[in-house]
Amino acid sequence: MAKAIHYTEFGGPEVLTLDDIPDPVPAAGQVAIRVEAAGVNPIDWKLREAIRPSAPITKPRGTGTDGAGHVTAVGDDVDGVRVGDPVVFAGKLGAYATDLVVPADKVFARPAGVSASVGAALGTPVGTAYQALRSLAVRGDDTLLVHGGSGSVGQAAIQLAVLAGARVLATTSDARADRVADLGAEPVAYGDGLVERVRDTAPDGVTVVLDCAGTDEALEASVELLEDRSRIATIVRGADAAGLGIRAFSGGAPDPLTEQQLTWRSEAIPVVLALLAAGRFSVELGERFPLDRAADAQRASRDGAPGKLLIVP
């Protein structure tokens, strides 16, 4: 029998339970996957704690949306997938599980050499970063400032922007500056004097800002550094974006993503899988947790543990 993590009420990590579930059987248009790794994202615990609003809980609710594994069954009307194929999936609630069914359009072939752990780390971070950069029209003539450069979304944004030819500055702690620099960004320490340090590093100014940190400092510095607020976006403080005149992509924003933005988020997964296979993209993995320690994994995520945290069923 398969197992999955659920919760039946909003609250702290202690509301998570490990439950037996029927072995999943794919319907038409679906693929059954044996999960080898699932990514832990901040949105997982924000939804569980009701920091981000969601529908009332009327039945046990799964958690996690990104993962990787191999195909165990294929439903009718699904082409291009065979049992045994290594795959990545994204955007399917309930990823903290041993097995689950996923719509075929959320399943992507995992190239040889890309591990399940790396594949599970992609969905939310690379989808968010890729879509944000596309929405902000980042080009080779831009100087991009990324707030929170050492986080999973920040690291993806740095790499994708560098590949596009942009100059990238990224705020970070001293302890994480080397990682940010290794990805091609110029690290800038956050804290008092941030605006002056950015101006000293980029005397000609920044032309686009992506906030992946969500701090008051990041937002205040962004609007001070860049007059064109249409090229400032946050993925964390969406509820505050309109008041600042900046853009927001999810992150608690009142307006949903557009169809184009959702398409870009899905498109990001095969794009980055190809980059990984070619050795042109890097994923920093963090601590791995067994399924029965999902609560500890979400605590670690909330505490800002480095690297991409994973559930390994």
Number of C-alpha atoms within 10 A of each C-alpha: 10 14 19 23 25 20 20 16 17 18 16 15 17 11 14 23 19 16 15 13 15 11 14 18 17 20 17 13 15 21 28 23 31 23 26 24 31 36 30 29 25 15 20 19 24 17 17 25 16 14 13 14 11 9 7 9 11 8 10 13 16 21 24 25 22 28 35 31 25 22 23 21 20 22 18 11 10 16 10 7 18 14 13 13 18 25 24 35 29 29 19 19 15 22 29 32 29 24 27 26 23 23 19 21 13 17 25 20 18 24 18 8 11 17 17 21 25 24 31 30 29 29 27 25 23 25 26 27 27 26 23 23 23 16 16 17 11 22 18 13 11 18 21 28 29 30 27 23 33 29 22 25 24 26 28 25 29 29 23 22 24 19 15 15 15 19 22 27 25 29 28 25 16 11 9 16 19 15 16 26 18 12 20 18 26 22 26 24 17 19 13 9 10 16 19 13 15 23 13 11 15 16 10 9 16 21 19 26 32 28 25 27 23 17 14 10 15 23 24 12 18 26 16 10 21 16 13 13 18 13 20 26 27 29 22 20 23 21 15 19 22 13 8 12 14 20 23 26 23 17 18 19 20 14 11 12 15 10 9 11 19 14 13 20 24 24 15 21 27 17 13 22 22 16 14 18 14 11 11 13 17 15 16 15 16 14 13 20 20 14 23 19 18 25 19 15 25 26 16 16 21 15 9 11 15 16 17 23 26 30 27 23 21
